[in-house]
């Protein structure tokens, strides 16, 4: 259990995208005052220029925010691939897991730059779905639920909104080596038809990840964005992420 939780945290962290912002320092040059008239004129001109520049800056910032939000919207995942997972009838938790809405605060912000977490599933809502958690890591805000058919891990934000989540099917079987042949651009329906039900499903706002184990016991993670494969994460890449 502890090992699975650790691996899920590493994987979810590797799937999460961080948006970085840089602050620009502005320096003001003190105007020279050769005469009272030129000084006043300079101040008036500087004030007008500063006001105009400020308006342009605010307009530019607003336009940039709009572009960034649109980019994040296009990058985001609607988790539609979850509906394509086969053989879930014997796992009662699956239908509830599919309804979990996760939010990555680094990506999803409103036009004012505030964290947009209202749409994410809350801690209380998840407790209503799965009951009280079996294990709680308060420091990382990671909680674990377990049943005879599945293990569920959810990480929350400081405001108790679901940030990322993972479900492991406890009765998984070793899968075909075909998972190594999955490539970016493949349709999720074709991948799931060929590989069958995955071992683990992980959710972030950027992508849905599903893992399959080959005949050698190596685990591959397929990242889906909407109904298409975005990336195949190999065992070697996963091992590097855990170092």
Backbone as a ProteinNet text record, in pm:
[ID]
protein_1_A
[PRIMARY]
XXXXXXXXXXXXXXXXXXXXXXXXXXXXXXXXXXXXXXXXXXXXXXXXXXXXXXXXXXXXXXXXXXXXXXXXXXXXXXXXXXXXXXXXXXXXXXXXXXXXXXXXXXXXXXXXXXXXXXXXXXXXXXXXXXXXXXXXXXXXXXXXXXXXXXXXXXXXXXXXXXXXXXXXXXXXXXXXXXXXXXXXXXXXXXXXXXXXXXXXXXXXXXXXXXXXXXXXXXXXXXXXXXXXXXXXXXXXXXXXXXX
[TERTIARY]
81.9	0	86	185.1	271.1	347.5	395.5	470.4	380.8	257.5	165.1	134.6	112.6	86.1	202.6	324.8	444.9	458	435	445.6	341.2	218.6	111.9	145.8	202.5	240.6	344.5	442.7	547.3	487.6	401	339.9	252.8	167.1	78.8	157.1	267.7	351.8	414	453.6	518.1	418.9	287.5	185	136.7	151.4	103.2	190.8	127.8	202.1	201.3	318.2	328.8	336.5	259.8	266.1	352.2	456.6	550.8	529.7	539.4	527.1	651.3	693.9	813.8	774.6	826.1	800.1	910.4	870.4	967.6	983.4	1106.9	1135.3	1142.6	1076.8	1077.7	1156.3	1239.1	1318.5	1278.3	1268.5	1231.7	1352.8	1371.6	1483.5	1435.9	1504	1466	1495.1	1395.3	1415.3	1505.3	1583	1669.3	1583.4	1624.7	1545.5	1633.1	1653.6	1737.5	1663.8	1533.4	1450.1	1318.4	1246.1	1116.5	1018.2	1024.3	931.6	957.4	1086.5	1119.8	1089	1106.8	1078	930.1	845.5	701.1	657.1	714	680.9	720.6	839.5	889.9	801.1	759.6	674.3	539.9	482.9	353.8	364.7	474.8	496.2	516.9	595.6	625	497.8	412.5	288.3	196.3	188.6	104.3	155.4	289.3	351	331.3	345.9	330.8	188.7	90.3	-49.9	-81.3	-29.9	-52.1	12.8	135.1	208.2	136.9	81	10.1	-113.2	-185.4	-303.8	-267.7	-157.9	-111.4	-70.6	1.5	45.1	-73.4	-176	-293.6	-367.3	-373.3	-439.5	-362.3	-229.7	-144.5	-157.8	-158	-172	-304.1	-411.7	-544	-546	-482.9	-477.7	-394.7	-283.6	-197.8	-269.7	-343.7	-419.3	-521	-588.1	-689	-626.1	-508.7	-439.2	-395	-343.1	-296	-412.4	-526	-642.6	-691.9	-688.3	-732	-637.2	-507.5	-408	-429.3	-450.1	-472.5	-600.2	-702.5	-827.9	-805.3	-724.1	-694.6	-606.9	-518.1	-429.8	-503.4	-609.8	-679.1	-744.1	-776.4	-835.5	-976.9	-1069.6	-1207.5	-1237.1	-1132.3	-1143.6	-1242	-1266.8	-1361.2	-1313.9	-1182.6	-1129.4	-1175.4	-1218.4	-1264.7	-1386.8	-1468.8	-1590.2	-1561.3	-1436.9	-1400.6	-1337.9	-1313.1	-1249.4	-1345	-1302	-1390.2	-1384.9	-1478	-1478.8	-1476	-1561.9	-1565.7	-1691.4	-1775.6	-1903.8	-1885	-1776	-1753.6	-1681.8	-1663	-1593.3	-1689.5	-1764.2	-1867.1	-1811.9	-1686.2	-1626.8	-1599.5	-1594.7	-1552.7	-1644.6	-1775.4	-1868.3	-1853	-1829.4	-1808.9	-1675.5	-1573.1	-1441.4	-1448.2	-1523.9	-1533.4	-1592.3	-1667.1	-1731.3	-1641.9	-1524.7	-1432.9	-1380.2	-1392.1	-1340	-1217.2	-1103.2	-979.5	-938.4	-871	-825.4	-678.9	-600.6	-461.8	-453	-431.4	-427.6	-324.5	-214.7	-113.1	-166	-269.1	-318.5	-449.6	-543	-675.7	-695.9	-695.4	-717.7	-821.2	-891.1	-987.8	-916.1	-992.4	-931.5	-860.5	-891.8	-822.9	-700.7	-675.1	-557.9	-582.6	-707	-738	-754.4	-727.7	-741.2	-886.3	-903.1	-1036.8	-1059.8	-1113.7	-1130.8	-1276.5	-1368.7	-1509	-1564.1	-1513.6	-1567.3	-1509.2	-1406.8	-1343.1	-1425.8	-1415.9	-1485.4	-1421.3	-1502.2	-1450.8	-1420.6	-1347.3	-1315.9	-1444.2	-1538.7	-1663.9	-1741.3	-1739.8	-1810.6	-1747.8	-1616	-1548.6	-1572.4	-1578.5	-1612.1	-1753.2	-1843	-1979.1	-1980.9	-1884	-1876.4	-1815.9	-1705.2	-1625.7	-1618.4	-1676.3	-1667.3	-1539.9	-1510.1	-1390.9	-1265.1	-1157.7	-1034.9	-966.8	-899.6	-824.5	-695.7	-634.5	-506.8	-506.3	-444.6	-436.7	-293.8	-240.5	-110.3	-140.1	-151.8	-193.3	-93.5	34.8	137.4	123.4	101.2	86.6	-59	-149.8	-293.2	-335.4	-284	-314.5	-392.2	-505.3	-592.3	-617.3	-625.7	-640.2	-764.9	-838.5	-955.6	-929.5	-982	-960.6	-1086.7	-1111.3	-1223.4	-1171.6	-1255.1	-1209.2	-1173.3	-1219.5	-1196.3	-1107.8	-1083.9	-1005.6	-941.3	-830.9	-764.9	-768.3	-810.8	-827	-741.9	-668.8	-586.6	-625	-647.7	-682	-595.9	-538.1	-464.3	-548.5	-552.3	-636.9	-553.9	-616.1	-554.6	-575.3	-520.2	-536.9	-681.8	-762.9	-904	-992.1	-929.6	-1002.4	-1072	-1013.1	-1062.6	-970.8	-1028	-949.1	-851.6	-724.9	-620.7	-583	-570.1	-540.1	-582.7	-608	-662.6	-614.3	-617.3	-576.4	-659.1	-689	-759	-684.3	-657.2	-595	-698.3	-714.8	-801.2	-723.8	-775.4	-699.7	-697.7	-783.1	-782.5	-726	-628.8	-571.3	-490.4	-473.8	-392.2	-280.9	-176.8	-66.3	-117.9	-76.4	-126	-24.3	-67.2	15.2	129.9	233.6	347.1	311.7	190	147.1	149.6	147.2	144.7	267.5	379.3	501.5	490.7	390.7	374.8	279.7	221.6	131.8	212.4	155.8	227.1	133	192.8	115.4	32	-93.5	-183.3	-280.2	-250	-341.1	-472.9	-581.4	-712.2	-730.8	-787.9	-807.7	-892.3	-994.6	-1081.7	-1003	-914	-833.7	-738	-676.5	-581.6	-651.9	-768.1	-839.9	-900.6	-940.2	-989.9	-879.4	-757.3	-644.5	-588.2	-575.5	-508.1	-602.8	-731.1	-825.1	-818.4	-876.8	-882.6	-742.7	-711.9	-578.8	-562.6	-439.3	-405.1	-443.6	-401.1	-424.4	-471	-559.4	-604.8	-573.8	-508.6	-472.7	-530.1	-576.9	-640.4	-568.1	-540.6	-500.8	-580.7	-575.4	-649.1	-589.1	-461.9	-393.8	-412.2	-424.6	-436.7	-490.7	-536.2	-575.4	-470	-416.4	-312.9	-367.5	-336.2	-372.1	-247.4	-232.3	-111.9	-146.8	-56.3	-66.4	66.9	62.8	183.8	210.4	333.8	365.5	400.7	436.6	462.6	586.7	671.9	791.9	765.5	641.4	607.3	641.2	675.3	708.5	581.8	572.8	452.1	471.5	382.2	381.8	260	279.3	169.5	138.4	11.8	-32.7	-109.9	-64	-129.5	-227	-353.9	-457	-496	-515.9	-575.4	-700.9	-815.4	-944.7	-948.3	-967.6	-982.6	-859.4	-744	-622.6	-502.8	-411	-288.5	-197.5	-154.9	-62.7	81.6	102.9	240	238.2	342.4	365.5	481.4	456	560.3	614.3	739.7	799.9	845.4	873.7	924.2	1051.4	1139.3	1263.6	1235.5	1140.2	1105.2	1040.6	958.1	894.1	998.6	1095.3	1201.7	1282.7	1309.2	1383.4	1305.4	1172.7	1088.8	1088	1111.9	1109.6	1242.6	1348.5	1482	1490.2
-120.5	0	126.6	130.3	249.2	269.9	158.4	168.5	220.1	168.8	213.7	361.5	405.2	547.1	633.1	589.8	664.6	674.6	563.2	561.5	653.3	649	734.1	881.4	917.3	1057.1	1102.2	1016	1050.1	1065.2	970.7	975.5	1097.9	1124.6	1239.2	1368.8	1374.5	1494.8	1511.9	1400.1	1407.7	1445.4	1420.9	1454.6	1598.1	1652.7	1788.1	1889.8	1991.9	2097.6	2221.7	2288.4	2408.3	2532.1	2630.8	2757.8	2855.4	2902.2	2991.2	3135.4	3225.2	3367.9	3441.3	3539.2	3616.7	3761.9	3816.6	3957.4	4044	4151.5	4242.4	4365.2	4393	4509.6	4634.3	4737.5	4863.3	4967	5041.2	5145.4	5281.4	5378.8	5514.5	5604.4	5687.2	5780.8	5917.4	5970	6100.9	6208.4	6292.1	6393.5	6505.8	6562.6	6675.7	6801.5	6901.6	7023.5	7144.1	7171.1	7285.4	7414.7	7416.5	7534.9	7485.9	7575.3	7540.4	7502.3	7573.6	7550.3	7415	7387.8	7261.5	7143.9	7167.7	7062.1	7028.5	7131.6	7110	7041.8	7088.6	7030.6	6883.7	6858	6720.3	6630.4	6681.4	6602.6	6573.8	6675.9	6658.4	6556.2	6570.1	6476.7	6335.2	6327.3	6196	6132.6	6215.3	6165	6113.5	6189.4	6149.7	6021.3	6018.2	5898.9	5776.5	5798.3	5689.2	5635.4	5728.7	5689.2	5609.8	5659.6	5591.3	5453.5	5451	5324.4	5225.3	5275.6	5190.1	5128.2	5210	5160	5051.9	5075	4976.9	4847.8	4862.9	4745.9	4662.4	4729.2	4657.6	4587.5	4654.1	4595	4472.1	4486.6	4374.7	4257.4	4287.8	4183.3	4109	4184.8	4124.3	4032.5	4079.6	3999.3	3872.5	3887.5	3771.5	3670	3720.5	3630.4	3550.2	3619.1	3554	3444.1	3475.5	3377.3	3256.4	3283.7	3175.3	3085.1	3147.5	3068.8	2982	3038.1	2962.2	2846.3	2871.9	2765.7	2653.9	2690.3	2590	2511.2	2580.8	2513.1	2407.9	2442.4	2348.1	2233.4	2263.4	2160.6	2066.8	2116.7	2041	1914.2	1825.4	1697.2	1689.9	1637.6	1625.3	1486.9	1402.9	1269.1	1179.9	1210.3	1129.6	986.6	963.2	827.8	733.7	789.1	705.4	622.7	679	610.3	491.7	477.7	371.2	250.7	262.1	152.6	33.4	-86	-203.3	-281.7	-373.8	-470.5	-405.1	-307.7	-239.2	-272	-359.8	-390.2	-444.8	-517.3	-576.1	-485.7	-359.1	-262.4	-147.6	-156.3	-55.8	86.1	97.1	230.6	304.1	232.3	292.4	406.6	384.8	488.5	615.7	600	717.9	784.4	703.6	758.6	843.6	799	873	1011.8	1032.1	1162.3	1261.8	1216.7	1307.7	1412.8	1537.3	1648.3	1703.9	1702.7	1749.9	1883.9	1962	2093.8	2109.8	2158.7	2192	2343	2394.3	2538.7	2609.9	2539.6	2604.3	2635.3	2560.5	2578.6	2656.3	2618.9	2673.7	2795.5	2911.2	3036.3	3117.7	3203.7	3287.3	3407	3494.8	3606.9	3704.7	3702.2	3789.4	3720.8	3596.7	3526.1	3450.7	3449.1	3377.5	3227.8	3144.4	3000.8	2965	2879.9	2840	2695.5	2677.7	2543	2507.5	2596.8	2573.2	2447.7	2414.8	2301.8	2168.4	2171.4	2047.2	1979	1845.5	1768.3	1795.4	1816.3	1848.3	1721.7	1738.6	1626	1561.9	1645.2	1593	1512.7	1559.2	1487.6	1350.3	1343.1	1215.5	1120.8	1175.2	1092.2	1036.2	1115.9	1067.4	954.3	955.7	851.2	722.4	736.3	619.6	593.4	680.9	664	727.8	702.2	759.2	695	772.6	716.4	617.1	521.4	421.9	482.1	571.2	631.2	778.9	861.6	1005.3	1055	1116.3	1182.7	1332.4	1384	1523.1	1622.7	1588.6	1681.4	1707.5	1600.4	1614.2	1621.3	1614.5	1618.8	1507.9	1387.8	1270.4	1169.6	1122.5	1031.2	905.6	791	662.3	589	534.3	451.4	313.1	209.5	74.5	-9.5	-91.3	-185.3	-318.9	-421.6	-550.8	-547.2	-444.9	-441.5	-328	-228.6	-113.2	-36.9	31.8	124.1	261.8	361.6	497.3	594.3	678.9	781.2	917.8	1014.7	1150.3	1250.8	1344.5	1454.6	1580.5	1658	1776.6	1904.3	2014.1	2145.4	2191	2306.1	2361	2397	2411.5	2444.8	2320.9	2201.1	2073.8	2042.7	2089.8	2054.5	1947.1	1848.7	1740.3	1795	1769.5	1818.1	1711.5	1586.1	1474.5	1345.5	1243	1119.4	998.5	882.4	758	642.4	546.3	424.2	304.5	206.7	81.3	-30.7	-104.1	-222.2	-335	-385.2	-482.8	-623.2	-651.3	-783.7	-780.1	-689.7	-677.9	-802.7	-825.7	-937.3	-883.5	-964.1	-922.7	-904.7	-798.7	-766.2	-797.5	-780.4	-808	-709.2	-751.2	-662.5	-553.4	-557.5	-458.4	-316.3	-301.9	-167.9	-87.6	-154.6	-84.1	-23.4	-67.8	-18.4	100.8	140.5	256.6	382	471.4	594.8	714.3	831.2	955.5	965.9	1007.1	1020.4	904.6	791	676.7	714.1	658.4	683.6	597.7	658.4	588.8	462.7	470.8	355.3	237.2	261.7	154.2	94.4	180.1	133.5	44.7	88.5	12.3	-116.1	-113	-235.4	-340.3	-294.2	-385.5	-433.5	-341.1	-374.6	-418.8	-385.4	-422.5	-326.6	-368.9	-282.5	-258	-132.8	-100.4	-145.3	-139.1	-169.9	-52.6	69.2	190.3	303.5	388.7	508.3	628.7	731	851.3	974.1	1070	1190.1	1317.2	1403.1	1541	1628.1	1758.9	1846	1843.5	1805.5	1808.3	1680.7	1566.2	1439.9	1329.4	1222.4	1100.5	995.8	931.1	830.1	692.4	592.8	454.8	368.9	272.4	188.9	43.7	-21.9	-164.7	-230.2	-355	-429.3	-533.2	-536.2	-634.8	-769.5	-866.2	-1001.8	-1010.9	-910	-908	-838.1	-792.3	-723.7	-575.9	-521.8	-378.6	-298.6	-183.7	-102.3	16.3	28.7	140.3	227.9	359.2	452.9	526.3	520.4	587.4	712.5	828.3	955.2	991	1004.9	1042.9	1188.4	1260.5	1393.2	1388.8	1394.6	1375.1	1233.2	1214	1078.4	1031.2	1095.1	1064.9	1046.6	958	937.3	1058.9	1115.4	1229.1	1182.6	1075.4	1028.8	889.7	811.5	683.4	701	675.2	686	545.8	521.2	388.6	360.3	232.9	200.4	277.5	297.1	370	515.1	576.7	716.3	729	632.4	634.4	617.5	528.1	505.3	632.8	705.3	831.4	933.9	935.9	1031.9	1004.2	878.5	842.3	867.2	893.1	913.7	1048.7
0	0	0	89.9	99.7	-29.9	-91.5	-215.6	-327.3	-334.2	-437.5	-422	-299.4	-273.5	-318.6	-287.6	-325.6	-475.9	-546	-691.8	-754.2	-699.4	-752.2	-736.5	-621.9	-599.9	-700.9	-726.1	-823.3	-961.4	-998.1	-1130.2	-1145.7	-1047.6	-1056.6	-1063.5	-989.2	-993.3	-1130.5	-1192.3	-1323.6	-1431.7	-1407.6	-1506	-1491.6	-1371.4	-1346.7	-1417.9	-1477.8	-1544.9	-1457.7	-1448.7	-1364.9	-1452.3	-1420.9	-1491.9	-1413.1	-1476.3	-1406.9	-1450.7	-1358.5	-1390	-1344	-1422.7	-1389.5	-1364.6	-1257.4	-1225.1	-1283.2	-1346	-1406.1	-1317.1	-1284.3	-1200.9	-1288.2	-1242	-1316.1	-1237.3	-1304.4	-1238.6	-1294.5	-1207.5	-1248.3	-1239	-1340	-1342.7	-1294.9	-1197.1	-1143.1	-1246.3	-1283.7	-1387.2	-1337.7	-1429.7	-1394.4	-1388.6	-1307.4	-1292.7	-1321.7	-1450.2	-1487.8	-1462.1	-1489.3	-1459.3	-1405.2	-1341.7	-1284.2	-1392.9	-1506.1	-1615.6	-1680.1	-1707	-1774.3	-1682	-1550.7	-1454.7	-1453.8	-1453	-1452.8	-1580.3	-1692.4	-1822.1	-1828.2	-1772.1	-1772.7	-1688.6	-1571.1	-1482.9	-1547.6	-1614.2	-1679.8	-1791.5	-1868.1	-1979.2	-1927.7	-1818.5	-1760.9	-1706.1	-1642.8	-1586.2	-1695	-1805.5	-1917.7	-1980.6	-1996.3	-2055.7	-1967.5	-1835.2	-1739.7	-1740.9	-1747.9	-1750.3	-1875.7	-1989.6	-2116.9	-2116.8	-2063.2	-2056.7	-1966.7	-1856	-1761.8	-1826.3	-1905.3	-1973.8	-2074.2	-2146.5	-2244.4	-2175	-2061.4	-1985.3	-1938.6	-1885.3	-1835.9	-1948.8	-2064.4	-2180.6	-2228.3	-2230.8	-2272.7	-2177.4	-2046	-1945.8	-1961.9	-1987.9	-2004.4	-2126.2	-2235.4	-2357.4	-2335.4	-2263	-2235.1	-2146.2	-2044.2	-1957.7	-2038.3	-2131.9	-2215	-2300.7	-2358.6	-2441.9	-2360.1	-2238.7	-2152.3	-2111.2	-2073.4	-2034.4	-2148.5	-2270.5	-2387.5	-2415.2	-2396.6	-2416.2	-2315.9	-2188.4	-2085.4	-2113.3	-2166.4	-2197.3	-2305.3	-2405	-2512.7	-2464.2	-2366.1	-2312.1	-2217.9	-2157.4	-2055.1	-2108.1	-2015.8	-2051.1	-1998.4	-2079.9	-2034.2	-1977.5	-1966.2	-1907.7	-1982.7	-2109.7	-2187.5	-2207.7	-2197.8	-2215.5	-2103.6	-1988.7	-1878.3	-1919.2	-2007.1	-2049.7	-2141.9	-2185.4	-2278.2	-2208.2	-2077.1	-2002.7	-1994.6	-2039.3	-2039	-1907.4	-1891.5	-1780.1	-1642.3	-1620.2	-1490	-1409.7	-1463.1	-1397.2	-1256.3	-1233.8	-1101.3	-1004	-1041.1	-954.6	-924.8	-816	-785.8	-768.6	-728.7	-707.1	-838.4	-948.1	-1075	-1118.6	-1111.5	-1155.7	-1072.6	-942.8	-856.8	-886.9	-914	-944.9	-1071	-1169.4	-1296.1	-1278.2	-1170.4	-1150.3	-1076.9	-1031.2	-961.6	-1059.4	-1021.3	-1101.3	-1030.5	-1100.4	-1038.7	-1097.7	-1016.8	-1059.9	-1025.2	-1118.9	-1092.6	-1076.4	-953.7	-930.7	-1017	-1055.3	-1137.6	-1277.4	-1320.8	-1455.7	-1461.9	-1379.9	-1392.3	-1302.7	-1365.5	-1293.1	-1368.4	-1295.4	-1362.9	-1425.3	-1486.6	-1559.2	-1467.5	-1338.8	-1243.1	-1182.8	-1223	-1173.2	-1043.8	-995.6	-872.5	-900.9	-799.4	-817.1	-846	-948.4	-989.4	-946.5	-827.1	-772.6	-744.6	-778.2	-746.7	-812.5	-932.8	-1007.6	-961.9	-878.2	-834.1	-725	-721.1	-619.1	-483	-382.3	-249.3	-170.7	-61.8	25.9	78.9	123.8	178.3	73.6	-49.6	-155.9	-181.4	-173.8	-195	-78.1	43.4	159.6	144.1	87.7	63.7	-38.4	-130.2	-232.4	-177	-101.8	-63.3	86.8	167.2	311.5	366.2	492.7	555.6	497.1	477.8	419.7	513.1	452	529.4	583	505.4	544	505.3	588.9	561.4	578.9	474.7	480.2	485.1	606	624.4	566.5	572.2	523.5	374.3	297.6	152.2	109.1	207.7	181.3	84.9	111.2	29.2	113.1	60.8	134.1	51.3	119.4	53	99	2.8	29.1	-31	32.6	-19	-2.1	-104.8	-101.2	-153.4	-157.1	-209.9	-358.2	-428.8	-574	-622.6	-538.7	-585.3	-470.9	-504.4	-411.7	-476.2	-401.8	-455.4	-374.5	-444.7	-380.1	-436.6	-348.7	-392.3	-317.5	-391	-329.3	-339.6	-229.5	-223.4	-214	-253.9	-237.3	-93	-59	75.7	105.7	-1.5	17.1	5.4	17.3	17.6	-114.6	-225.8	-358.5	-416.4	-484.3	-541.6	-646.5	-625.1	-715.7	-817.6	-773.3	-861.7	-792.4	-872.6	-815.9	-894.3	-829.2	-895.2	-841.2	-928.8	-888.5	-943.8	-857.3	-899.6	-888.4	-998.7	-996.2	-928.4	-818.2	-739.7	-799.3	-898.3	-959.1	-1101.8	-1122.4	-1256.6	-1291.5	-1421	-1468.1	-1556.3	-1576.7	-1662.7	-1804.6	-1868.5	-2001.6	-2109.6	-2230.6	-2347.2	-2361.4	-2431.7	-2459	-2559.9	-2612.6	-2711.4	-2656	-2523.7	-2465.6	-2508	-2531.5	-2570.9	-2710.5	-2787.2	-2924.1	-2934.2	-2821.6	-2822.4	-2852	-2930.6	-2965.6	-2963.1	-2951.8	-2949	-3075.8	-3060.8	-3174.8	-3188.7	-3123	-3127.8	-3060.4	-3110.2	-3051.1	-2925.3	-2822.3	-2695.3	-2713.2	-2797.5	-2819.2	-2873.2	-2968.7	-3027.4	-2925.1	-2843.7	-2742.3	-2640	-2591.8	-2489.7	-2546.2	-2671.9	-2735.5	-2744.1	-2769.7	-2787	-2654	-2555.6	-2430.3	-2318.8	-2330.1	-2225.1	-2106.9	-1996.2	-1878.1	-1821.5	-1787.4	-1732.7	-1588.1	-1542.6	-1403.4	-1313.1	-1354.5	-1275.2	-1365.7	-1313.2	-1383.5	-1295.8	-1353.7	-1277.9	-1347.1	-1267.7	-1321.3	-1279.2	-1376.8	-1349.5	-1446.2	-1430.2	-1521.4	-1661.1	-1672.4	-1801.7	-1881.8	-1813.9	-1887	-1797.2	-1862.3	-1792.8	-1824.5	-1721.8	-1742.1	-1706.4	-1790.6	-1761.9	-1777.3	-1687.3	-1692.9	-1720.4	-1792.6	-1820	-1787.1	-1746.1	-1710.2	-1818.2	-1869.5	-1973.2	-1910.5	-1993.8	-1945.2	-1856.6	-1864.7	-1780.6	-1647.4	-1627.3	-1503.2	-1504.6	-1621.5	-1632.5	-1659.8	-1593.6	-1604.3	-1698.1	-1794.2	-1889.2	-1860.3	-1869.9	-1848.7	-1978.9	-2018	-2139.5	-2099.4	-2144.6	-2112.6	-2224.1	-2187.3	-2283	-2260.8	-2369.6	-2361.7	-2446.6	-2377.5	-2442.2	-2499.3	-2628.4	-2681.2	-2758.2	-2730.6	-2806.2	-2713.3	-2750.2	-2672.6	-2687.5	-2574.9	-2577	-2562.3	-2482.9	-2459	-2397.5	-2426.6	-2360.1	-2263.7	-2135.8	-2032.9	-2006.5	-2041.6	-2030.4	-1887.8	-1855.7	-1722.1	-1687.6	-1786.5	-1762.8	-1726.9	-1795	-1766.7	-1629.5	-1593.1	-1462.3	-1351.7	-1375.3	-1276.8	-1256.2	-1363.7	-1355.1	-1274.7	-1292.3	-1219.8	-1070.8	-1032.2	-890.4	-820.2	-898	-839.1	-769.5
[MASK]
+++++++++++++++++++++++++++++++++++++++++++++++++++++++++++++++++++++++++++++++++++++++++++++++++++++++++++++++++++++++++++++++++++++++++++++++++++++++++++++++++++++++++++++++++++++++++++++++++++++++++++++++++++++++++++++++++++++++++++++++++++

